[in-house]
């Protein structure tokens, strides 16, 4: 019953946070949407922040799983970046809520969970793929890998903002973003 209750609370919180933003939702709102009393909700989560943090972890895990499901060990560094871009575009098209939640609350919750994830972070994965591509000769070495990692991550993030506002295409997004990334990362 506890797992079902937690799932119900998380689903309600996720729905309400997506509609109104984290700051626009109270514990009372979440409890009402989940069909619970405030004390019943507090038995699972001691505060809105604890609930938000649990949802942040769940969202981050879902995004990591999607990306890791697309990236294969046998791929080159640049192919792994292509798979990352495809996974992100697909997530934005099919189920954008986890990415949007992560983006909205990164400054609030990421500092609290960063150490839990160690090297298994989006930034860490991108950086390792860049370095791998540099060793393979597919990615330029005249610029620092950390700076190069901002290209795929930043391109996907900016495209998602533009796409959500109807200013960027969905149909050609993955192909275009992969080509832009490859062009920018190509050895000089």
C-alpha positions as CSV (number, residue, x, y, z in Angstrom):
1,X,0.0,0.0,0.0
2,X,2.9,2.4,0.8
3,X,4.3,2.1,-2.7
4,X,0.9,2.6,-4.3
5,X,0.4,5.7,-2.1
6,X,3.8,7.1,-2.9
7,X,3.1,6.5,-6.6
8,X,-0.2,8.3,-6.4
9,X,1.4,11.3,-4.6
10,X,4.3,11.5,-7.1
11,X,1.9,11.3,-10.0
12,X,-0.3,14.1,-8.6
13,X,2.7,16.2,-7.7
14,X,4.3,15.7,-11.1
15,X,1.0,16.7,-12.8
16,X,0.5,19.8,-10.7
17,X,4.2,20.9,-10.8
18,X,4.0,20.6,-14.6
19,X,0.9,22.7,-14.8
20,X,1.7,25.4,-12.3
21,X,5.4,25.1,-11.5
22,X,6.9,24.0,-8.2
23,X,6.3,27.3,-6.4
24,X,2.7,27.4,-7.6
25,X,1.7,24.2,-5.8
26,X,1.1,23.5,-2.1
27,X,1.1,20.3,-0.2
28,X,-2.6,20.8,0.3
29,X,-3.0,20.9,-3.5
30,X,-1.1,17.7,-4.0
31,X,-2.9,15.9,-1.2
32,X,-6.3,16.9,-2.6
33,X,-5.4,15.8,-6.2
34,X,-4.1,12.5,-4.8
35,X,-7.3,12.0,-2.8
36,X,-5.4,12.1,0.5
37,X,-5.4,14.2,3.6
38,X,-2.4,16.4,4.4
39,X,-1.4,14.1,7.3
40,X,-1.6,11.0,5.0
41,X,0.7,12.7,2.5
42,X,3.1,13.7,5.3
43,X,3.4,10.0,6.3
44,X,5.2,9.5,2.9
45,X,7.0,12.8,2.5
46,X,7.8,15.2,5.4
47,X,7.7,18.3,3.2
48,X,7.0,19.6,-0.3
49,X,10.8,19.9,-0.7
50,X,11.3,16.2,0.1
51,X,8.5,15.3,-2.3
52,X,10.1,17.6,-5.0
53,X,13.5,16.0,-4.4
54,X,12.1,12.5,-4.8
55,X,10.4,13.5,-8.0
56,X,13.7,15.1,-9.2
57,X,15.5,11.8,-8.6
58,X,12.8,9.9,-10.4
59,X,12.9,12.3,-13.4
60,X,16.7,12.2,-13.6
61,X,16.7,8.4,-13.5
62,X,14.1,8.3,-16.2
63,X,16.2,10.6,-18.5
64,X,19.4,8.7,-17.8
65,X,17.7,5.3,-18.5
66,X,16.4,6.6,-21.9
67,X,19.8,7.9,-22.9
68,X,21.6,4.8,-21.7
69,X,19.2,2.7,-23.6
70,X,20.2,4.4,-26.8
71,X,23.9,4.5,-26.3
72,X,25.8,1.3,-26.9
73,X,29.4,0.5,-25.8
74,X,30.4,-0.4,-29.3
75,X,29.6,3.1,-30.6
76,X,32.2,5.7,-31.2
77,X,32.2,8.9,-29.2
78,X,30.5,10.8,-31.9
79,X,27.9,8.1,-32.4
80,X,27.2,8.2,-28.7
81,X,26.6,11.9,-29.0
82,X,24.2,11.2,-31.9
83,X,22.3,8.7,-29.7
84,X,22.2,11.3,-26.9
85,X,20.6,13.8,-29.2
86,X,18.1,11.3,-30.6
87,X,17.1,10.3,-27.1
88,X,16.6,13.9,-25.9
89,X,14.6,14.9,-29.0
90,X,12.5,11.7,-28.6
91,X,12.0,12.5,-24.9
92,X,10.9,16.0,-25.7
93,X,8.5,14.8,-28.3
94,X,7.0,11.8,-26.4
95,X,7.4,12.6,-22.7
96,X,8.8,16.1,-22.1
97,X,7.8,16.4,-18.4
98,X,10.8,14.8,-16.8
99,X,13.2,17.0,-18.8
100,X,11.2,20.1,-18.1
101,X,11.0,19.3,-14.4
102,X,14.8,18.8,-14.3
103,X,15.4,22.0,-16.2
104,X,13.1,24.1,-14.0
105,X,14.4,22.8,-10.7
106,X,18.1,22.2,-11.5
107,X,19.3,25.0,-9.3
108,X,17.1,23.9,-6.4
109,X,17.7,20.1,-6.3
110,X,20.8,19.2,-8.4
111,X,23.2,20.4,-5.6
112,X,21.4,18.0,-3.2
113,X,21.7,14.9,-5.5
114,X,24.9,15.5,-7.5
115,X,27.1,13.3,-5.3
116,X,24.7,10.5,-5.4
117,X,25.1,10.2,-9.1
118,X,28.9,10.4,-9.1
119,X,30.1,10.0,-12.7
120,X,26.7,8.9,-13.9
121,X,25.5,12.3,-14.9
122,X,24.4,13.8,-18.2
123,X,27.3,16.2,-18.2
124,X,29.7,13.4,-17.2
125,X,28.5,11.1,-20.0
126,X,28.7,13.9,-22.6
127,X,32.2,14.8,-21.5
128,X,33.4,11.2,-21.6
129,X,32.0,10.8,-25.1
130,X,33.8,14.0,-26.2
131,X,37.1,12.7,-24.8
132,X,36.5,9.3,-26.4
133,X,35.9,11.0,-29.7
134,X,39.0,13.1,-29.3
135,X,41.1,9.9,-28.7
136,X,39.5,8.3,-31.8
137,X,40.3,11.3,-33.9
138,X,36.6,12.1,-34.6
139,X,36.4,15.2,-32.4
140,X,38.7,18.2,-32.5
141,X,41.4,18.5,-29.9
142,X,42.3,22.2,-30.3
143,X,39.6,23.1,-27.7
144,X,39.0,21.9,-24.2
145,X,36.7,18.9,-23.9
146,X,34.6,20.6,-21.3
147,X,33.9,23.6,-23.6
148,X,33.1,21.2,-26.5
149,X,30.6,19.3,-24.3
150,X,28.5,22.5,-24.1
151,X,27.8,22.2,-27.9
152,X,25.5,19.1,-27.8
153,X,24.1,19.9,-24.4
154,X,23.4,23.6,-25.2
155,X,22.1,22.9,-28.7
156,X,19.5,20.4,-27.4
157,X,18.5,22.6,-24.5
158,X,18.0,25.7,-26.7
159,X,16.2,23.8,-29.4
160,X,13.8,22.4,-26.8
161,X,12.9,25.9,-25.7
162,X,12.4,27.1,-29.2
163,X,10.4,23.9,-30.1
164,X,8.1,24.3,-27.1
165,X,7.3,27.8,-28.2
166,X,6.6,26.7,-31.8
167,X,9.7,28.3,-33.2
168,X,11.8,25.3,-34.1
169,X,10.8,22.2,-36.1
170,X,10.3,18.8,-34.6
171,X,10.4,16.7,-37.7
172,X,14.1,17.5,-38.6
173,X,15.3,18.3,-35.1
174,X,17.4,15.1,-34.4
175,X,19.0,15.2,-37.9
176,X,19.7,18.9,-37.8
177,X,21.1,18.9,-34.2
178,X,23.3,15.9,-35.0
179,X,24.7,17.6,-38.1
180,X,25.3,20.9,-36.2
181,X,27.1,19.0,-33.4
182,X,29.2,17.0,-35.8
183,X,30.2,20.1,-37.8
184,X,31.1,22.0,-34.6
185,X,33.1,19.1,-33.2
186,X,34.8,18.0,-36.4
187,X,38.6,18.1,-36.3
188,X,40.0,21.3,-37.8
